[in-house]
Amino acid sequence: MTMEIGYTKRLVDRIKEQDTSLPWVQLGLICAEREIPVSHVAEFFGVTRQTVYHWFLNETRPQERYLTKIKEAIEKLRKKSYK
């Protein structure tokens, strides 16, 4: 059993400092706002948690194969509640 830890204020602030026009940064903001665990995001995309953090903080750009899925996830999350 893994213990889920929420987003720290520092992490949320760092995400907000990034270019919020980028879909992967937008995803980070939505996930932080809705408290969607990074581990769930990583599992959904089939990547590591570290990769998700890098996306959210715009430290790496997601590979092209993930971009459509990121955009689709954003649209779905904007339309409905996670919890």
N, C-alpha and C positions, 0 to 999 in steps of 0.2 A: 504494500500500500504506500503510495506516495503522498506526501503532504504538500498541498497546494499553498503557495505563498502569493499574496496579491502583489500588485504593482506598487512600487515605492514612489513616493512623491518625486524623488530625484530622477527616477527612470521616466516618469510621465513628463517632467519638466524637460528632460533631454530629448524626448520624442517631439515635444512641442517646439523645440528649437530648430528642428529639421525642416526641410522643404515640404510643406504639407500638401503640395500639389502632386507629390509622388504617391502612387497607389499603395506601395508597401508602407509608407509612413502613415497614410490615412488608415490603413488596416491596423497599425499599431495604436493609433489614437482611439479607434473604435473599440478595439480589444481592451485597452486600458480603461476606457469609460464604462464598458460593460463587464469588466473584471473577468474576461475570458482568459483562462490560464494559458500561458505561453506553451505549456506542454500539450494542450489540446490543439493549438494552432500548428505546432510542429508535427504532431501526429496526422492532422488533416492533410498537410502538404507533403508528408513523408520526408521531412528534414529534421535536423537537430534543433533543440531549443536555442543553442548558440546562434545558429543560422537565422532563426526568427528574430532574436535580439539584434543581430547585425542589420537585418532588413529594417526593423522598426527605427533604428538609430541611423539609418542611411549610411552605414559603414560598408555595406556591399549591396550591389544591385542584384535582385533575383534573376536567375536565368530566365530566358525568354519563355521556356515551357511552363513557368509558374505565373507569368503575368496575367494571362486570361483567367486563371483560377483565382488569383488575388482579386481581380476586378469583380468577378462573379460573387466571391465571398463578401466583398464590401456591399454590393447591391442587396444581397440576401440579408445581411446584418442590419442594413439601414431600414429594411422593410419589416423586420420582426424582432421580437425580444429574444435574447439568448437564454435567459433563465426560466 
